[in-house]
């Protein structure tokens, strides 16, 4: 599954949680940056809060295994 800067995604489970395949919440996250060589990506909640949303780092392998990509709030696939 390919992800690109600007994509909005839904996380199936946080990195530290046991992944059951069901969404943790209905929150969208925007892909800010991807480092394919380092295997990392940076995300923030979307839409952003009025004073901004903190950016956090996530292992790209986990992201690819546990998310369904969407653009502008429309889910692809399912």
N, C-alpha and C positions, 0 to 999 in steps of 0.2 A: 504494500500500500504506500503510495507516495503522498507526502505532505509538502506544502509549499508555504513560504512566508505569506502571512495574511489569511491563511485558511482558518476557519472557525471549526472547532472540534468539541466533542463531548467526551469526557473521561469516563471509562467504565469503572475504574477504581483508583484510589490514590496509590502511589508507588509502594507505600508500606502496608497496604491492605491485601487481604486474600482476595484474589479476583474471582468472582463468581459469574462474571459476564453480564450482570445487570447494572444499569447506571447507578452511580452513587447519588447523583443529583441531576437536575436538568440544566445545569449551568453550562454555558458556552465558554470556551477559552480560545483566544486568538494566538496563532503561532507567530511569534515575534522574530525568531531567528532559528536556523538549523545549522549544526556543525556535523555533517555526515562523517567526516574523518575522525572526530572525537566522540561520535555517537551520542551527542547531547542536543537538546533543543530548549528554547525558552518560550514560555507561555505567559499570558495574563488573562484575567477574567474579561469577558466581553458581554454586554457593552461595558466600557470603562466607567468607573465611578467618576463623579464630578471633579474630584481632585486627583484622578488617575488611579490605576490599579497596579499593585506590585507585580513585578515580573518574577517568575520562579523557573528553576532549571529542572528538567526531567530527562531521564535516560531515553534515548530515541527508540531503543529496542522495546521498552515497556510501552511507549506511546503507540508504536506500530501494532503491538499485540492487543491493545485494549481500547482503541477508540474507533469511532465512525466519523469520517470527515464530513463536514458540511460547509457550505458557503452562505454567508448572510442569513443564517438561521434555518436553511432548508437542508434536511438530512438526505444524504446520498445513500442509495442501496436499500436499507431496510424500510 
